[in-house]
Amino acid sequence: MIETIKDSLIIFHAGVSVLLVLSVLFQPSKTDDLGSMFGGSSDSVFGADSSSFLKKLTIWLGIIFFTTSLALGFIYLKYDKKIIIEERVKTLENQQEVSEID
């Protein structure tokens, strides 16, 4: 049950992170930077009135990203703690087995 929740939350988190990056990149710039030197324009991709929508979208995506980050951290801390320790013990045992052969 928790594995399904964790996997779906990871996929959702990845999708939100991609949308967050895109919403930041599509926002209009405050000043004309290097983009205008090389033929770029300062017009917005979605039109002149989209800055308010993109700002709100970026804020909401940031809140969702932060929340899913905390949820994933809690899930890994609460349910995968033994798994991480067991993996570390296995790697140490494998290193000891290899060192004994030499």
Secondary structure, 3 states (H helix, E strand, C coil): CHHHHHHHHHHHHHHHHHHHHHHHHCCCCCCCCHHHHCCCCCCCCCCCCCHHHHHHHHHHHHHHHHHHHHHHHHHHHHHCHHHHHHHHHHHHHHHHHHHHHC
